[in-house]
Amino acid sequence: MKANELRIGNYVKFYDPINGTNIYMVYYIADYGNINSVSLEGKGQLASCTVKDIEPIELTEEVLVKMGFVKIELVKDEQYEYYKK
């Protein structure tokens, strides 16, 4: 993942040896020359890493629901929207 693709509020995958791979939300990005530091929050835990340590996630219905989004149907069996509770 590149630093210019990352935004505060994005959800990303991050692996740490204690908790394994989890989905976190980016809440802070810092640019220190060649190193981009990222602070993450997820499941009541905080983590810090570099941009090279995180991976993008595919936004599937399962991921959105897991992250607290609610699905509403706009057009029967055709169009849907998701919003955060």
N, C-alpha and C positions, 0 to 999 in steps of 0.2 A: 504494500500500500504506500502511496506517495503522500507526503505531508500536505500538498495542495489539494488533495482529494478529501481531506479530513475536515470535519466541522464539529464544533461543540454541539452536543446533543446526538451525534451519530452513535449507533450501536456497532460494536466490533467484537471479534473473538480475541481472547487473550489467554495464553497458557501460563500458569505459574505452578511450580512443583508441589505446592501445598494443596491447592484447590483444584488443580487440573485445568481443563479448558472450559471457560464460561463466557457468557455474553455480558459485556460491560457497556456503560454509556460514557462517552468522552465528556469531561467537564472542564478540562484545562489543556491548552496546547502552548508550549513555549519553544521559541527558536533560539538555540544557542550555537549559531554558526552552522557547522556541519551536523549537529545533533538536534533532532526535534524531540523534545520530551512531551509525554502525554500522561495526564492523570485520568484515571478511570474510576467509575463507581458502579457496583453491581451486587445485588444480594446482600446489601448492608456492608460490603467490603470495599476498601479503597486499594488501588494499585497504581504504581507509577512505572512507566517503561518508555522505550523509544518507539517511534513510528514503525521501525522494521520488526518490532515484536508483536504487532497486532495484525489481524486479518479482517477483511471485510466479511460481512455476512449476507447471505441471500435473504431478501425480505419475503418470506413465505407467510401464509396465513398462520401457521403454527407459531412462527417466531413472533409475529405481531401480537397474537393473543397471549403468548407467554410473557411479553413485555408490558402487558396491561392494556392493550388496545381492544376496543369493542367494535365488532363488525355490524354495520347496518345495511340493509338491502334497500337500494334506490329503485331499481327496476327488477321485478320478479325474475329470479334465476339469470340475470344478465349483468347488472351493475351493483357494485358494493363500495362502501367507504369504510375506513377505519378511523376511529378517533380515540384519543387517550382519555381514560376515565378521570 
